Amino acid sequence: MIRELDSVVLRVDKPELGLEAGDVGTVVHVWGEGEGYEVEFATLTGHTLGVLTLAPEEVRAVEEGDLLHVRRAEVA
């Protein structure tokens, strides 16, 4: 079960924010019993790229063995 403040992995690209599948975000709100999630995506220095409302099939919980990978984001 995904809860508020959990890290989640994006399963789909969101080009409008420059996000790619595999990017990691933080759940800031859970709708109902997991019908959807508000997820904040930010750089490692804390610059928020955006907050998206995502369906359960668009994210997954972080799993054992997941590895972070750094790439550059376009920061306005």
Sequence and secondary structure as in RCSB ss.txt:
>XXXX:A:sequence
MIRELDSVVLRVDKPELGLEAGDVGTVVHVWGEGEGYEVEFATLTGHTLGVLTLAPEEVRAVEEGDLLHVRRAEV
A
>XXXX:A:secstr
   TT EEEE S BGGGTB TT EEEEEEEETTTTEEEEEEE TTS EEEEEEE GGGEEE  TT          
 
